[in-house]
Amino acid sequence: MLQHVVLLRFVPSCTAIDLCNISQRFSHLAQLVPGILSLSGGPDCSPEGLQHGFTHGWLLQFTDAAARDAYLIHPAHLEFVNFIQPFVAHVLVSDFPAC
């Protein structure tokens, strides 16, 4: 299994309605893209103060690296990326194998 972490920092003009739409569309990818075992996420709530401006995070679990690779070029994922681009100031992605 492969873990795929996505952290997002949104532009100041991004509204609560925009964030809701983004979350719903992101979550829907689990139904559209084969190989996603789970997808969850939401607003940061860590008390550590180490977020560096990233306000939201998602964790996707893929069956394997091949499923992640297929997700990256899947039309539903590419459409989602195009949709969120105007709202995103910075993105951080990290993948690692599940232990």
Helices and strands as residue ranges (DSSP letters): E 2-10, H 16-32, E 36-43, E 56-62, H 65-73, H 75-84, G 85-87, E 88-97
